[in-house]
């Protein structure tokens, strides 16, 4: 079912971790963030997830599965994540670097992320069906709402004199064409998701890209105009936007244009998404294996 939660005001307000815990037949989704400069952008491609990523996914799924089993005893636990590859939209076609456009970078990365999340057992919806499909940001949010996503992850690239990535979330209501949003509950849930996402993403991407931190939508050009990003204003699910890198920076452009960089970006995005879905809780530490100080005599038969 895709629309149940979107029409259920109570369920919509649930935090990501709560939804992971209680989900039975509900779907869960998350969209992507956007950046300092423009605000709302996109890119795509697919690759086999690394073993480390798989191990991380399995650990987090074990957490989710354990919570589900202990809470509801429900076997099925569909979690929906909405990935929003930015641009083209009413904001424009997106920025471009020396070798890759924001549009392509976001699309390629979205497809790689989709593959990773599906491998981890999540259900993924995209806000558009092809790279150059123009979709208004309101429609993008409505896709996540209809899917009752646990999280909407919005993928963009920035343009500035700086470099690196930044994660954005709505910290207040904005107004766009007379519509006000998101609700306080969604603001709170988005902030928590953004924090968990940022920490896991930063850990995974390491020093490959500069970390510009966690920032409110209002710090973007579009957010400063409307109070929040347009996609956030219409969102009824937790929403974050990531400016994955700064394409006007030569290093970032080369990173984002390379297959290795795209795979590393997708790995980090997946780690961030899974952390946000788990409520920022780290996977359980493995139980220490008790080993006797001295080898025990064999029991034999
Ligand atoms: Zn953008």
Boltz pocket constraint, residues with backbone or C-beta under 6 A from the ligand:
constraints:
  - pocket:
      binder: B
      contacts: [[A, 34], [A, 35], [A, 38], [A, 39], [A, 40], [A, 41], [A, 42], [A, 86], [A, 87], [A, 94], [A, 95], [A, 102], [A, 155], [A, 156], [A, 157]]
      max_distance: 6.0
